[in-house]
Amino acid sequence: MLLLEDRPLGTRCTLLRPGLTPYQHAWQLQQRIAGAVRGGAPPALILLEHPPVYTLGVRGKTEHLLLSQEAFLSRGAEVHRTDRGGDVTFHGPGQLVGYPIIDLRAYGQGPVWYVRTLEALLIDVLSRFGIVASRSRAALASGRAMRRSRRSACASRAALPHTASR
């Protein structure tokens, strides 16, 4: 059973693996599942890959993109603005993207607890594969990278409703 800080996440978690999924379709899927989880459905984990896409988070500025949106499109990459933290992030084929969807109210916790717990979980999973990982000191709370030497093994991002406090 998966544990979050010695608390069971639950015995049920819906796993969805839609394969290569355009970013906008994945976003719509997350919204539908989040509504179901808020309504009492079990937590869910979506594991997928995206076609080449650059996302601009809430702190993202279009001038941080090295090419125009038209130039990205001509090279087969989309650009999307998101409500998540961070600046510019690339996702592409061969990169596993996980979208865990849980109701934090069930744990009586807030976003900081969630991100820190997710980091600890990812570090633990990587260690089981013999990969020594740690939190990046320079990473922001909304987008923290798990580092192995100078390479990033993964990054966590959280999209939270505007009513989230803590």
Secondary structure, 3 states (H helix, E strand, C coil): CCEECCEECCCCCEEEEEEECCHHHHHHHHHHHHHHHHCCCCCEEEEEECCCEEEECCCCCHHHCCCCHHHHHHCCCEEEECCCCCCEEEECCCCCEEEEECCHHHHCCCHHHHHHHHHHHHHHHHHHCCCCCEECCCCECCEEEEEECCEEEEEEECCCCCCCCC
